[in-house]
Amino acid sequence: MDTLLLMLVCGGGYLVAYHTYGRFLAKKIFKLNKNALVPSVELQDGIDYVPARKGIIFGHHYTSIAGTGPIVGPAIGIIWGWLPAILWVFLGSIFMGAVHDFGSLVVSMRNQGKSISEVAAKYINIRVRFIFFAIVFLSLLIVIAIFGVVIAAVFTRFPESVLAVWLEIPIAIALGWAVYKRSANVTLSTIVAVATMYLTVGLGAYIESVSPGLFALPEFSWLPATGLWVIILLIYSWVASTLPVTTLLQPRDYINAWQLFIAMGLLASGTVVASLSGSLPLVAPPINSELPANTPSIWPFMFVIIACGAISGFHSLVASGTTAKQVAKEPDSLFVGYGSMLLEGLLAVLVIICVAAGVAMAVKLDNGTILTENAAWQHYYSSWIGTKGLSDKIAPVVIGAANMMATLGLPETVGITLMGVFIASFAGTTLDTSVRIQRYVISELATDLRIPFLANRWAATTFAVLTAAALAFATGADGTGAMKLWPLFGTSNQLLAALALLVITIYLKRKGGFKFIVTAVPCLIMLVITNWAMVKNETIFLADKNWLLVTIGAGIFALALWMTVEAFMAFFSVTHSTEPPQKAAASI
């Protein structure tokens, strides 16, 4: 019953937060205006700037910010105990993450859907554009280069997911065509698309059961399967990122959102049934006082490892990248920006329940031994899970989720297949969204530098993909080159969150009064946490004599300090509002 109470308290708390603090931010802080002219209408081009229904853009935004972050992060972070993990996810998402996402979206919408780095140039000074660009470009470069390997690992771990993930593409294209070209009923089209997607899940599971290994890519002496997957996925991302957003990206993300809603519904229902039957106790310690060797300190590393689900800088890139160009009305940004972050927080809560309680129901080892209760939990967390591969990190989530779904009558194999497709789909969403955002960032900078060729979407996308490919294959044909820089991503990602909050704070300061407090406090907290973590990481890299990470990490740290100083100078120089009045939609 403790597990059920935990889920209900967190879920209820998120609802209360949305209707109180969220609405306060919308009405009193950002003063959303239903008549304001938004970028999707003012700059509508049918490619990137397209006004979308609130539910559809919510689905796109939610799946883009979620990815695998709220799954992997909490699965690692619970090593310090489920209580600090829950508190960070619950309070962080309400007062920091959702404010960060919502603010990034609104500020971008009020600046023609420009990226957060372009907005920084306007509200701080022109120098920080290049500082922010360097940090954003590196972060997206690592994400794009690494997620090909991530998806390859998921396909290897869950081969039954391969067919369903790739068949989502024609299903999404058909959905976009039906809704935007034929004006089909959205509800009916959604039901057909999602039902078809689940049929492909069943088909993939069946084919893999009768023909194991059918979906495995061939190995070549000069190109391993992971390298081939990276090439295929980067080619796909190039195509997806140059197509009109309504053709593939938006409808695919929308389908994935429904997949997530259904998965969360199954996990929540499993929590209720298993808790009422007394088979879902919290076996993970509330505070783990017997940490495995090599486990880093909870301060500051839990707040860096658990990012998505609490606060993540990548969200500001999505909010000011694809989402700001598609929101049809300013008031929709509350539901899309603030609401999606709270729902992601709830997903992180369910993941914590999976690994803190669900995994203890049963873990079947290769030799047939079945572990339960504390022995099952210790099987995964008796050593520092952060240094293990992706399959090991997500294994307790998948097993715990399958156990909880089994209480609803779903066979374990079905539950594992559903989770495999779920994880692979969201990794794919992160990949193609990241390439599109990188294209926006490159195009904006090229426009500022008056390099027109690089500003067009084909050249910018090609540059984004080729630089990611260069990083991926820098260490060999297996495509895992980005792993060299992956240890920098956690801190650089949270640094982005702090810097985005800094920009929003200065924006609010320009509005006058003390509205900026709602973002200034989270900003200061994140600046302390991330700089602390970066310094500790630098000492680790120095001890390991990893000069590549030492050099790049120090460079990022120096750029961040420079931008912070510039921002603080800009903050204290602002004495009154300098914002022009918002354009009214009626002026079109």
Secondary structure, DSSP 8 states (H G I E B T S, - for coil): -HHHHHHHHHHHHHHHHIIIIIHHIIIIIS---TTB--HHHHT--SSS---B-HHHHHHHHHHHHHTTHHHHHHHHHGGG-HHHHHHHHHHHIIIIIHHHHHHHHHHHHTTTT--HHHHHHHHT-HHHHHHHHHHHHHHHHHHHHHHHHHHHHHHHH-TTHHHHHHHHHHHHHHHHIIIIIS---HHHHHHHHHHHHHHHHHHHHHHHHHSTTTT-----SSS-HHHHHHHHHHHHHHHHHHS-TTTTHHHHHHHHHHHHHHHHHHHHHHHHHHHHTT-----S-SS-SS--TT---HHHHHHHHS-TTT--HHHHHHHTTTGGGTBSSTTHHIIIIIIHHHHHHHHHHHHHHHHHTGGGG-EE-TTS-EE-HHHHHHHHHSS-GGGS-HHHHHHHHHHHHHHHHHTTT--HHHHHHHHHHHHHHHHHHHHHHHHHHHHHHHHHHHHHTT-HHHHSHHHHHHHHHHHHHHHHTTT-TTS-GGGGTHHHHHHHHHHHHHHHHHHHHHHHHHT-TTTTHHHHHHHHHHHHHHHHHHHHHHHHHHHTT-HHHHHHHHHHHHHHHHHHHHHHHHHHH--S-------BGGG-
